Amino acid sequence: MSNPTARILGIETSCDETAASVVSDGRVIQSNVVASQVDLHAQYGGVFPELASREHVKAIYPIVEQALEQAHLNIHDIDALAVTQGPGLAGSLVVGMNMAKGLALATGKPLIGVNHMEGHIYSAWLYQANATPHQPPRFPLLALLVSGGHSELVLMTDHLVYERLGATLDDAAGEAFDKVARLLDLSYPGGPSIQKASQTGSSSSFTFPRAMMEGTWDFSFSGVKTAVLRTVEALQEEGRALPVEDLAASFQDAVVDVLVEKTLMAAETHQVREIVVAGGVSANKRLREKILSESSRPVHIPPLFLCTDNAAMIAGAGYFHYIREDFSPLNIDVLPTWPLS
C-alpha cells in the first residue's frame, strides 16, 4: 500500500474541457483549472470531435502548468499522476494520456488510469482547501450518475467496489436534454438552456411519458424525447407558436421524476446508507431540489463547479487507487475495475 498522505495531479481531457488539478489525500482541492470549449462548439449544436482534440493540444501544457502554480508546487512535489483513460472521445483522451505519460516518464512518478465515471462519483468527496470539510459519503451508497453520455445507478459497498444496477438503454438524460433543446431552438448545451426556459413555464401544460421500466433499474429517455418531437410537430402543423417555456418545464419534470423515483426505490431496495448524485446533469436545479426534498437518506451532490467535467474528480479517484494498489510509471495498460469499461 502506498503512502496514505499523497498529492495527486489529475488530468482530464475526455470531451471538450481541458483540465488539471492537484488534490491532497483524495479530498482537498489545492488547485482546479478548467479550459472549456463550450462556446467554440455551440455553433455546431454539440461537440465537434476533431476540433476538440486540436484545442486540447493547444491548452494542455499551460493548464497543467497553471494547476501546479496555483497549488504552489512543482511536478517533483507530486506523489502520483492520475489521468482519464476512458470513456470519452478517442482524439481528446489521447491528448491527456500522452501528457500524463510524458510527465510520468520524465519524473518517474506513478501513473494511474481513472475511469471518467468513477471520477464523477468521487467528486462527492472533494472540498476546497480553504473550505470547511464536510462528512464524506458513507458505504454502502447508491450513486446516480447522469451526464450527456451516461445515466446509471451504481451500488458501492466500499471504495472502488462498484456494481452497476442499471443504465440507459438508449438516450442518456443529458443527451435527451441536448436533443430537446435543439427541437425548441434553445442554445447548446441543452441542460442549462432547458432549466432557464422552464423557470417561466408550467410543468403541467403537457403530459409527457415517464418510462419507469418496471422490474429493472435501467433508464430510457428516447420515448419522452420523441413525445416532445411529436408535440412540436403537431403544434407547428396547427400554425401555433411554440410554448417553449411550458414544453421545457414539462419535459424537464418528466426526466427528473424518473431519475428521482428510480433512485429512491433502488436506495430502499438495497438498503444503502446514503446517495450520491453526480455528473453534468446533477447541476440541474429541479433534480437537486426534488431528490433532496424527497429522500429519507442523506444525499451528496457536488457543488456546481464539480458537476461538469473537471480534473479534481480524476485526482480524487486516483488517490484511492494509489493507496490501495501498487503502481509504477506508465502502468496504465488496464482500466481500473468498473462495470462500464
Steps between C-alpha positions, in 0.01 A plus 500: 500500500625848411533797733143595612603867504552589137467780247359391166517700177187424298461552124163488321441529123216258431278740305523878457651617830876509545555470874773448757482494879703421808313317777640398838393183679215436260293792631673837521509703176826695488436622145238441233546647152256445212511635145156454348430481127123534534478830309710356219271199453171683551488592130482129416232418759736249662863402534700483175752222584791598276478864605488394866820297476683788329396739775621254764842496336517879522385520861637195681849622587404845636205352689720245680759769570233730641361224726846442650558873545167551677586215737844660560670177394723370226465168326755335730284581805223280360472143630316359198315592183142402416352532151164426343544181300142471379222513408503805275597627156803307380676803354446700816601223739831438325614860561463471877642148501809605309556798727473280808726232351761761416497639853520152651789404275688822578449489876469131584168568675231229504226545241142392571232454237157609628158428357320827431177384665664388825658845501151653507412287803811613687415865441269454800806462728667824394515843661707815449817539707363817663156351576367310800517123438168321466431144604588266212236260365456180701476148362300325382387778270306537177637727229275652236727597212336730247688663215490553125602143426405309813204445729553218746456381854812361667515326838821548701575291809854638542754715321550383141240222539229563242190310393299643215133454575365666188587725209335678211375280220502784246538874556672615817329778694750764389475388140121530517534852640727598209268354237186656645678834528569485126133421435404810698766713332685549829875541523760231565562348749140400545489443874554860613282633218205279587537576870496874428200477268306281744521761774224700334307198372235269641597135541133400493436642154597177326496142622806320369567129564705380794664170409543333837616169350333294772702206629833653400724785611568598138403834346352600164459859387447458125124475549462833677727664243282361218185614680634856505583473129148382414347780712717762329407365157128506586517857625688611189247329270227695676696821441531571869798665663698260713450549874872437551503565873208263567649229279836535673348483848280202416788310341738578786252373758446178307873425501557607860204300630642179354853566625389578853233232538722219374793617712294510819346160428844348437636658817218344701529161333874478562482665843784743435601754762542796265456618141743677267375690194773596255574583137413802290123464537536504880537877456131515407317705762173307479680165542694626801193644670282196441740232620609702802139561605372146440788284622491363854874434472787749490569611141839624383501725192826674406508878460431619147866540403557131572192374314638560154825343379802595710835353600451523877263204484760302304769579755258412781416159354866447414596541864287206612662282234842628603471406867359154424702382203860483391575730209814554298552766234290436187311216669169582329444210263172394660205712603422498871225260603174662392173362367495740204834457326 
